[in-house]
């Protein structure tokens, strides 16, 4: 069962409601349990002109039981945890990339049983405790993945690397289990649903200037990620954020929605909202025919093509990244009416 409907502030006029951007921000597990970090992020959200529509903590137990992290990274997670590599069908040019990198054809490696998903690789490299198999821990698999000299991107969200030493052992998305473990153990996350007027703060500004680049080293000094990098340590004067480790590309303090469609998907995943209970979702459904089923493929990052006005083709999340609510609604309206 999801949460109650997400309601904009009562004093918000209809014009602003129609153009409002709504995004999910959450503090990542590596620092979500630190009170200084929570206070800092909330203060920054408010100081930078974002309106908090909802906020709460989510435990690691809830994240695992509700499948949030696997739904959030759906294609990456499925390839790492469920899909038999033999069922994958890389494009011909990607198979050539595989052959160039590893000296073997994709078909040969499959036939010889040398390609594993991350879960399968962890089991193969595990150890026996009596009669029980203890899979290799995700963080250990991730170390091997990081040390692999060559990795090949086979498709969006689909990567393969050779982690074998004496003989090849190819693993699909070998980084995922370690990332997953961070979310399903420990402190969980702390989230904020934020709204902002697209005429005052564009989505591109929200991500680039307010949140900051994925790599904190590249983030503006005044951005949330930039400030977290600069002030991550505590001091004797009780300054700083008391984080255990310096922020990096993976553990960069906060996650933020990349665009309006992806943001809506994230709210359905993490907060349990139905799209109709979300102000943006309600608008999107109304503008695209009045049926929630119409938008379901888009929320699953479907491949779309709009050739009449925008001449755009690609994955929905990529096409709507950094786009504002009015643009996204018009784009989806065109898709629905095509």
Secondary structure, 3 states (H helix, E strand, C coil): CCCCCCCCCCCCCHHHHHHEEEEEEEECCCCCCCHHHHHHHHHHHHHCCCEEEEEEEECHHHHHHCCHHHHHCHHHHHHHHCCCHHHCCCCHHHHHHHHHHHCCCHHHHHHCCCEEEHHHHHHHCCEEECCEEECCCHHHHHHHHHHCCCEEEEECCEEEEECCCCCCCEEECCCHHHHHHHHHCCCCEEEEEEEEECCCCCHHHHHHHHHCCCCHHHCCCCCHHHHHHHCCCCCCCCCCCCCCCCCCCCCCCEEECCEHHHHHHHHHHHCCCCHHHCHHHHHHHHHCCCCHHHHHHHHCCCEEEECCCCCEEEEHHHHCECCCHHHHHHHHHHHHHC
